[in-house]
């Protein structure tokens, strides 16, 4: 993998079936001209590329020693100009906060906050279209388990992402 001087994004990697479901919704509802990436769960939005070795080492150490975290879809989030599914995953959030402590001094303001874990299926549409989809998906929503299998790192390439690598949790 060629090293790049581009921000690094860290994501939680979904199980295959859950990824297929989420990505199908994203392709259906996200404006096609703005849908440059697949469905994802962002843990960090902007890690410095100079810290790649430190970031990888932390991810490898945690994923190799931890079982996959339990997670469930717990509801929908109205984003004003989009819709997302909320993810309830306390162990994943705890892992993310541990990484935030390890990366103290490297984080941009957005990544210093406690995230609201979610999967965006629509964004950058007019508010009434977002409200209509939120109502439609809410009417049929039922909480359910959701599989998280690992952690992924990606370079942000001015819109699209380039994969750096993925690391499964122990036993996945």
C-alpha positions, 0 to 999 in steps of 0.5 A: 500500500502506497502511503499518502499524505491524506487524512485517515478515516477509521470505520467499524466494519459490518458483517457481510449481510448487514453491509449488503443491507445498509449499502443497498439502502444507501445506493437506493436513497443517497443522491447518486452524484454524491454517493462516492463511498459505500455504507459505513460506520465512522469512528474517526473522521480525520486522523493524521497520515503521519501517525499511520504506524501508530494508528495501525498498531493500536487497531491491531492490538485491540482487534486481535485481543477483543471479541466482536462487540455486540451491536443493534440497530436501535432507531432512525435519526432524522439528519434534517437533510438526510436519514441514518440508522442509529447503532447501539454498541456500548463496547464499540463505543468504549473501544473508540473512546480508548483509541481517542485517549491513545490518540490525544493530541492528534484529533481534530475537534470533531473527533474529540467529541463522543460520536453518535454511531450511525449508518447514513443511508440518505444525505444532502437532499431537501429537508421534506424529502428527508422527512418523508424517508424518515417517516417511511423507514420509521414506520417499518423499523424494528430494533435488531442485532447488527454485526460488527466484525472489525476495524477499517482504515481508509485514506480520504482522497478528496471525496472517495476513500482508498482502503488501507486495510481491515482488521477483524476482531478475535474470532471473526 
